[in-house]
């Protein structure tokens, strides 16, 4: 089954498997949302079963919580868990400073809360997500439903005075209806093209009435694990200032690849 995975999924699996090696018995963990994070949850559950690890997990979305519980992991709320030891999550884009764009899966608010309530955040990704300058991926901004169109107009006006290429904000849809987050909010996707000053943009967006949070993760990510289809992984640790490379061996496992 592993050999039948797409190159992208093989890269995601390699990154996820390496990141799970950072988990220790007794940890309180934040579990991210998205396709790469789903591989991580599967790898984590397998390791927890094999090594009888005692883990407490906080999920960043309903779908991640359902997956984790279904695989036998203990899931609780962030309030129950308190402070976390480690969060492992994916990213839609990252740059050399490990500044991220997240929220493509619609869970940016819970993802940011969980990540900032952790001692350490590790991002798992493939090489295609690394960029010199953020902005090719649309930047998600979570807004409350009331006055969402007014918030959109205010954001577009704001963008005209900032260091970005585009100024268009569009309401994310789920079929014929607006996409709704786990908190009951909507998401505006900003087609910026290039973000010249992520910190300035993040601060400005969060001042717009109706904006709950934006998908720029600044000074939150501590390390990134980049996976490749051939099993190579590169771990860049910004805190330790190290870069490690190794290779993950793809071994068929009914536990991980079941139902994939």
N, C-alpha and C positions, 0 to 999 in steps of 0.2 A: 504493500500500500504506500509506503514512504516513497518508493521510487516513482509512483504515479502522480505525486504532488507536482503542482506547477513550480517553476523556478522561484516565483515570489513566495509561495508558501514554504518551500524548503528553506529560503533565507529567513523567513519569520520564525520557523521552528528552531533553526540553529540559534538565533538570537535569544529566543525564549528559553531554550534549554540551558544556555550559558548563564543567563540572568538568575535562573532558579538555583544555580549553584551558590549564590550569595545568601540564600535563606538558611537560617540556623534554627535549631530546635527552640521552642518557646517564644518565637517572634510574633509580634502583631504586625500584620501585613495589609497594605492597601493594594487592591487588585484593580487594574485599569480596565478600560472598555475598548472594544474594537477587535479586528481580526487578529492582529498580532498578540494582543492581550489574551485572547481566547486560547491561543497556543500556550501561552505562559500558564494559564490556569490549569490546562490539561497536564503540562509537565510538572507543575507544583503538586497537583493531586497525586500523580504517580509517585513522585518522590516521597510525599507524606505517607503514602501507604507502605512503600517499600522500607522506609526507615522509621516508621512509627513516630513521625514528627508531631509535636503538639503545637498547633498553629491556630491563631485567631485572625480571621480575615474580615476586612471591611471592603465591600464592593462599591464601585463608583457608578453603577447603574443597575437597574432591575435585571437586565439580561445577564450581566456578569454574575450577580448574586444567584440567579437561577442555575447557571452553568456550574458555579462553584459548589452549591449545595448538592446538585445532582451527581457530582463527582466525589462527594463525601467530605468536603472541606467545611469547617466550622465558620459560619458567617454571622456577623453581628453588626450593630450600628456603630458609627464612629463615637457616639456618646457613650455607648457601653464599653468600647475598647479603650477610649482615652487616647493618649498619644501613641503614634505608631513608630515601629522601628524602621520600616522600609516600605516604600511603594514602588511597584513595577508597573509600567504603563507604556503605551506606544506613543507615537507622535506623527503628525501629518507633514511637518517640516522641522528641521533643526539646522542651526548654523554653527560656526566654529566656537562661539561662546556658549553653546548649549542652550541658547534661547529657542523656545519651541513655539510652533503653532499647533494647537490641539482643538478638538471639537468637531471633527468631521463626522464622528458618530453621534453627536448631539449630547454628549455627557460632560461638557467642559466645566460646568459649575461644580458638580460633585468631584470631578477629577482634580480641580484646582484646590478645593477644600481639603481633600484627602492628602494630596501631595504636600501641601504646606503644613499639614498636621503630622508630618513624618520626619524622622531624623535624617532620612536619606531617600532620594528618588533616583531610580535607574530607569532609563528609557530604552526600550527594545525596538529595533527598526531594521530596515534594509537600506542599502546604499543609495537607493533612489530618493530617499527623503532628505538627504544632506544637500544643502544649498549654500551658496556664497552669501546671498541676501534673501531674507524672508519675503514672502509676499506672492509667490506664484500660486500657492494654494490659497483659496479664499479664506479670509479670516472670519471665523464665527463670532458673533456677538449675541449673547442671550439677553432678551428683553421681555418685560412683562407684556401680556396680551393687550392690556388697556393702553390705548394710544400708540400701538406699535408702529403705525404709519407715521405718526408725528415724530417718534424716535428715529425712524428711518430718515426722514427729511432733515432732522437736526444733525444726524451723523454725516449725511452726504454734504451738508453745508460745512461741517467741521473739517472734513477730509480735504476740502479745497484749500485750506491753509496749512496743511501738514506735508511732510516729506514723503509722499506716496505718488504712484503713477496714476492710479485709478480712483474714482470717487463714487462708484456705483455700489449700492447696498440692495440686496434682494432678499425677500422673505423666503425662507426654506419651506418647501412644500412636501407633503406626504400624500401623493396622489392629488386629489382635488382640494384637499384641506391643508392648512398650515401644519407643519411639523410641530409636535408638542413634546417638550422635554419631560423628564421624570418629575420636575417641579411644577409642571403645568405652564411653562413659559414657551415663547417662540424664539426662533433663531434668525438673525439677519446675517447673510454671508456677504462679506465685503470683498469685491474684486479690486484689489489694490495693485497687483502687478509687482510692486516693489515697496518694501517698508524701509525707509532710510533711517528712522529713529524709533525702534520698537518701544523703548521706555516712554518716550514722549507720547506716542500714539496710545499706549495702554492707559496712561494717566488721563489723557484727554477723553477717551471713550467712556471711561467709568464716571465722568462728570456729567454725562448726558442723562437727563431725566428719563427714567424707564429702563435704562441699561442695568442689568444685574451683574454681568461679568463678561469679560472678553477672553478670547482663546490664546492670548500671548502669555506664555509661561516664562517669566524672567527671574533669574537667580533662584530657580527652584530645582532644576535638574542637576544632579551631582555627577552622573556618569551615563554614558550611552554605550549600548552594545549593538554593534552593526553586524547583521548576518548576511551571508552570501549563499547562493544556491548550492555550491559545492561543499558546504559545511564549515567553511572558514568563518571565524568570528573575530571581531576586533572590539576590545573594550577600552574606551577612553574615560579615564577617571579624572575629572577636573579638580577634585579636592586633593588627591594624591599626586597629580601631575604625571600620571603614568599612562602608557599605551601597551596593552597586552594583546597578543594574537595567538590563536590556537585553532584547532579543527574539531568540530563535533561529528562523531560517527553516527550515521543514520542506521539505527537498528530497528527492525520491525517490532512493534509493540502493540498488542491488542488493546492495552489500556489507553494509549495516546491516540492511536489512529482509528479506534472504533467509531463508527458512524461518520467518519470524515468523507 
